[in-house]
Structures are given as structure tokens and as C-alpha cells.
Amino acid sequence: MSFEDFDFDGLDSAAGFLPASQPQAQPYSHESEGAVIGAALANGPEWVDAANLQPSDFYDPLHQQLWAVILRLVQRGSHIDVFAVIDEMRGQDVDFQYVGYLEADSGFMRTKAISERAGVIRDHAKARALLAVGRDVAELVADADLTVEQRVSQAVTALEAVVEERTSSDVQPVNAFAADFIDRLMELSDGKRQAARPTHIPTLDRLLAGGLRDEQLVIVAARPSVGKSSFAQQLAISAAQDGIPAAFFGMEMTSRELTNRTVANLGRVPLSAIKTGKLSDADGHWDRVTEAVEQLRTLPMFLYDQPAMTLGEVTGKARKLVRQHKVKLLVVDYLQLMKGSSRKGEAQRRVELEEIMRGMKQLAKQLGITVVLLSQLNREVEKRTNPRPVMSDLKECGAIEEDADVILALWTHKKGAERESDVKGCAVLKNRDGQTGEVALHFEGQYQRWSESTESLAAPKKSDAPPQRYSRGMD
């Protein structure tokens, strides 16, 4: 008899036969818990797998113990029945007369499929978790050390963790994935599927095996004033110009400043002229600003500025953007300005940053987006004659090396004269899906525009001719 065909009748009427070892104080079905355990003991490992439950899903402490023992027996490949369970539990503080009720003929339990009973157990476990979150939220409301925005964000994050549906599937042999692999490969070959979202910096896209991917956590690291915020904003603008919704969360710059930079980038209008309002008709500034603003209106790009955002705030805003606007690229500026949930003082800052890193990686995977997280480099890089950053220059947090899928580090290779462009170096220090290497970048600071440069990243040399560069054609 198969799992799905097996049905129990008389379960509800027999409920009185099943003694409750603990009063029902929360959402809980003693009958469903007993039915699932009884069915597992009567029918073996296949039914245990089909129930797909953990001991913590049960409410009755005895049932938690029994299910833990059943799982242990299944993992060992041992025979499963009431006597095997009793033998396994010898020496534990268990009332075996209650275990004995599962020894009775399981025929008295026929009314509902055990899969439905397992679903009831899961629903009750989730309801109990919601009650626990409710108590936590009540404590958050009274926490005067947090802002109202932080309380709301943490409450939403806690609730989402409970209600989030987690799909599970059986372990499959590798040949089960062969057909999907061929389909994906054919779609890539025929141009029907994009391998990644390009950054439009050719060498960087080559090193990244096509560009940025879903579920990736990308770190952009640099010392202050090198231009990491501007570079990351260029990535967001490029994605939005390709029709890919992107968002920029700024903790250092306001949305007004970000808008100024975006218009300067799109219109090739000096940022200083935008800031002061001293636009030149002779240079065509007003015309280019007008064109840039018209383009800005059509971009699927979202800006948000809030100092010292918490992981919960970032997560809550990101989920909403993905749900409402299908955002695929999120830039967060920057790691060291974020706050974790810990309030244990400066000594715990490293732990706090590790918590944020793992939370951001989890966010990328859960939402299926690219998260670009900016980070500071420590001062050691400034003490060396070679300005190229290395992995150990990442500031304060070893978890960056562990959790990031891609780490990009920027440095100033050659400073341009006034109103001339800088040459920046970009090192791919870590890359799970491609190569590591370096690429020279051309940074037009007055326009906040980045493109690839053909200039060598060897020791700077004086040259009368400006370096050649690749451009997206955003002129």
C-alpha cells in the first residue's frame, strides 16, 4: 500500500484514546501528531520521508522525542517499530505507557491521509512561531533605544522569516539535470538566454564570465575618495539603461546628491555646474540637462537614502522593491555604515559586520538578485609603494572574503590634472564564476562617468596623448 493510498478512519473519534502528555496551550493537534508518528512506525522510512517534518515541528515534548528517535533510526538504516523506539529511548525520562499507545493497530486512525496531518502539524508550528514573533514585536515596540523605523523594519523581517514558504525537493541523481542543462546551453548558444547582465566594461565582463549574475553578493572596495560610490552607481545606471530595474541605497549621500550625479553622468554635464546652477548656454549645458532628465524619467532606477541603516531595514526595503518593481540589482553604500542587531558595544563590531555580510548574502540568494555592497579598505594599502589592494586590506571583517562571490577593489593609478580624467585600477580579487585579474578604468570625475581605458596599469608614465577608452555611447 502506498503512502497516498493509505487512509485512516475513526481518528477523530479515537482521539480520546491518545493521552496528551501536555495541556494544549497553543495551536496544536495532539491527534495529528499521534497519527503521523503512528503511521511512520507502522509503514517505515518511506512515510517518514513523505511527512518531511522536524522534531521542532511537534508541540508535545514526548512527540518531539519520539520523532527525533525515528529520524535517528532511519538515518542508521535500522528497522522502525514501537519496540525499536522503546529500546532506543531506554534510560531517558519517558513514560513508556504513553509510547505504548502507538503500538495499537493503526487501523483505528483512518480518516485523513497522513500527508494532510503532516500539513496540519506544520501549520500549527508556524502559528506558534507567529505567536513567539508577536511577543518579540511587543518587546521591540517598547525598546526606546531603537528608532521607530528600526522597530518596524525588524518586526517586518521577523514576520517574513516565519511566513516565508520554503520549497523542498528530493535528492536526485545527476542525470536528472542533464535535460535542463542541454536546454540552457542551447538557449545560451542561440542567444535566447543571457549568461549574465553586462557591466559594459568589456574586460571586466570577460573576467566575470559575462557580467553580474542573480544570487551574487559583489563587494566593491576602495579607500575613501577613490570613487567606489560613483563606480557602483555607474553599474546601476548601466543596468537601468538596459531595462533592468536597479536600486541604490545610500547611507552617505542623499537622494538629491545621487540624482545630481545621475544627471551629470547621463548628460555629460559638469557636476559642479549642476550643484551651483551655473549652467552655460554656450556649452549646451541646459540642452544636455533637459535630455538627461527626460532619459532619467524613463529609467527603472530607485534611490533611497537613510543614515546607518540596519540589516533589517535594508532587507525590508529590498523585498518590497523586488515584489513591487522586480528590481534585479541592489547597490548598498556602504558596509561599515550599516548597523547590525547587536548592541553590545564596539568590541562586538566585528561580529556585527559578519552578521550583516551573511545577511546580505542570504538576501541575494533568497530574492534572486545581485547585491553590490560597498566596503572600505584599511589604511595599510596607503603605506605601501604598490597601491594595488590585496584581500587582507578589507577592513574589519574576515567574513567579506568568505561570503562574497565577487570582490572588486579600486585604486587610483594616475591622477589627472584639473578637468582631466583619472586612470583607476580595478582588481578582481575573488571570483567564484570566472577569472581574477585587473582592468584599467577611465574616470571622468566632472561627469561621474566610468569606461574602460587601454592605458597600462604598470608604473605611471607621462604621455602627451590622452589614454584611449571604450565607451557605451552615452554621449
C-alpha positions, 0 to 999 in steps of 0.5 A: 500500500502506498503512502497516498493510498493509505487512509485512516478512519475513526481518528477523530473519534479515537482521539480520546484514546491518545493521552496528551502528555501536555495541556494544549496551550497553543495551536496544536493537534495532539491527534495529528501528531499521534497519527503521523508518528503512528503511521511512520512506525507502522509503514517505515522510512518511506512515510517518514520521508513523505511527512518531511517534518522536524522534531521542532515541528511537534508541540508535545515534548514526548512527540518531539522525542519520539520523532527525533528517535525515528529520524535517528533510526532511519538515518542508521538504516535500522528497522522502525517499530514501537519496540525499536523506539522503546529500546532506543529511548531506554534510560531517558525520562519517558513514560513508556505507557504513553509510547505504548499507545502507538503500538495499537493497530493503526487501523483505528486512525483512518480518516485523513491521509497522513500527508494532510496531518503532516500539513496540519502539524506544520501549520500549527508550528508556524502559528506558534512561531507567529505567536513567539514573533508577536511577543518579540514585536511587543518587546521591540515596540517598547525598546526606546533605544531603537528608532521607530523605523528600526522597530518596524523594519525588524518586526517586518523581517521577523514576520517574513522569516516565519511566513516565508514558504520554503520549497523542498525537493528530493535528492536526485541523481545527476542525470536528472539535470542533464535535460535542463542543462542541454536546454540552457546551453542551447538557449545560451548558444542561440542567444535566447538566454543571457549568461549574465547582465553586462557591466559594459566594461568589456574586460571586466565582463570577460573576467566575470564570465559575462557580467553580474549574475542573480544570487551574487553578493559583489563587494566593491572596495576602495579607500575613501575618495577613490570613487567606489560610490560613483563606480557602483552607481555607474553599474546601476545606471548601466543596468537601468539603461538596459531595462533592468530595474536597479536600486541604490541605497545610500547611507552617505549621500542623499537622494538629491546628491545621487540624482545630481550625479545621475544627471551629470553622468547621463548628460555629460554635464559638469557636476559642479555646474549642476550643484551651483546652477551655473549652467552655460548656454554656450556649452549646451549645458541646459540642452544636455540637462533637459535630455538627461532628465527626460532619459532619467524619467524613463529609467527603472532606477530607485534611490533611497537614502537613510543614515546607518541603516540596519540589516533589517531595514535594508532587507525590508526595503529590498523585498518590497522593491523586488515584489513591487518593481522586480528590481534585479540589482541592489547597490548598498553604500556602504558596509561599515555604515550599516548597523547590525542587531547587536548592541553590545558595544564596539568590541562586538563590531566585528561580529556585527559586520559578519552578521550583516555580510551573511545577511546580505548574502542570504538576501541575494540568494533568497530574492534572486538578485545581485547585491553590490555592497560597498566596503572600505579598505584599511589604511595599510594599502596607503603605506605601501609603494604598490597601491594595488589592494590585496584581500587582507586590506578589507577592513574589519571583517574576515567574513567579506572574503568568505561570503562574497562571490565577487570582490572588486577593489579600486585604486587610483593609478594616475591622477589627472590634472584639473578637468582631466580624467583619472586612470583607476585600477580595478582588481578582481580579487575573488571570483567564484564564476570566472577569472581574477585579474585587473582592468584599467578604468577611465574616470571622468570625475566632472561627469561621474562617468566610468569606461574602460581605458587601454592605458597600462596599469604598470608604473605611471608614465607621462604621455602627451596623448590622452589614454584611449577608452571604450565607451557605451555611447552615452554621449 
